[in-house]
Amino acid sequence: MTQPRLFTGAGLNPFVVEPADFERWSKQRKNLFHLLKDGRPHFREKLVEVTNAQNITAVISELRHRGAVIKCTRNDGQIYYQLTEMLEGSTVAKGIHCETCRCSM
């Protein structure tokens, strides 16, 4: 199995998910990671389509608990999510939050 890779910024700092950890991830979390790992912004509806998740924010939260720093922005009524880096441990526990996610629609 090829290890999923995330290249942040200008192709630097590769993050490789450990194969044993990746195998334990839910299908929705794997699909979300595969979509976001390119480091580009993706709009919410695309995330829902790719993951088939009823509650996409819960799947995003799962990734954040695994160390994902996921930035979200609002533009013209759309919410965009972008994976910017992966850290050791939960970004939620470290207090790295996105204020856009906390806003009401």
PyMOL commands that set and color helices and strands:
alter all, ss='L'
color gray80, all
select helices_A, chain A and resi 19-24+27-36+44-51+56-65
alter helices_A, ss='H'
color red, helices_A
select strands_A, chain A and resi 5-8+12-16+42-43+68-75+78-86
alter strands_A, ss='S'
color yellow, strands_A
deselect
rebuild
show_as cartoon
